[in-house]
């Protein structure tokens, strides 16, 4: 069963516009949630993570995400994107109480339009 | 800064060859991971290791084996390469991995793009 779903495979957005990349997970137990970014020809880099505490998580490069337990979502947002944000973004989840296995979504490719 | 290096960025091998992909990390991390990344499928865990000589199967271990003789080095082995193993292979390492430590942070290498012809 799919544990994490990224609803958009590609998202085009104009430079300096806001962006939201959507991520939903399927679990009724506690979860740990992550967003990773992969710039062209590079490995993945952790953007931010939610383990506990405040549901609004701030990450690097001006990104933030909000954990919404009732909607089982962890959407990633940035108020104003730059051309350097062109990358693929991966949402990931670890289901608490299980084997600490991290499960990645299929990725969302962010295209910044000039 | 943590550095995870992979022996090759690009590799071309023939069907049936034995292939070694090497990964080295320089931060004394306990845990190391091998993933494959395919378009539209995201990352899938092949194997991980939580200590020297220790290994656990991930989601897609078939056709692969691993070796961890030293803490800093984790090798992925394709015993007899096949065309369906053409993919991007990513290695990662992590100091801690578990709810008890409250940390789940992986550092990734740049990847090896393997083509099997």
HADDOCK unambig.tbl for C-alpha pairs under 7 A between the chains (distance, minus, plus):
assign (segid A and resid 42 and name CA) (segid B and resid 110 and name CA) 4.64 0.50 0.50
assign (segid A and resid 42 and name CA) (segid B and resid 111 and name CA) 6.95 0.50 0.50
assign (segid A and resid 43 and name CA) (segid B and resid 108 and name CA) 5.37 0.50 0.50
assign (segid A and resid 43 and name CA) (segid B and resid 109 and name CA) 5.29 0.50 0.50
assign (segid A and resid 43 and name CA) (segid B and resid 110 and name CA) 4.12 0.50 0.50
assign (segid A and resid 43 and name CA) (segid B and resid 111 and name CA) 5.92 0.50 0.50
assign (segid A and resid 44 and name CA) (segid B and resid 108 and name CA) 5.58 0.50 0.50
assign (segid A and resid 45 and name CA) (segid B and resid 107 and name CA) 6.80 0.50 0.50
assign (segid A and resid 45 and name CA) (segid B and resid 108 and name CA) 6.79 0.50 0.50
assign (segid A and resid 100 and name CA) (segid B and resid 98 and name CA) 6.23 0.50 0.50
assign (segid A and resid 104 and name CA) (segid B and resid 42 and name CA) 6.28 0.50 0.50
assign (segid A and resid 104 and name CA) (segid B and resid 43 and name CA) 5.87 0.50 0.50
assign (segid A and resid 105 and name CA) (segid B and resid 42 and name CA) 5.78 0.50 0.50
assign (segid A and resid 106 and name CA) (segid B and resid 40 and name CA) 5.53 0.50 0.50
assign (segid A and resid 106 and name CA) (segid B and resid 41 and name CA) 4.92 0.50 0.50
assign (segid A and resid 106 and name CA) (segid B and resid 42 and name CA) 3.85 0.50 0.50
assign (segid A and resid 107 and name CA) (segid B and resid 42 and name CA) 5.78 0.50 0.50
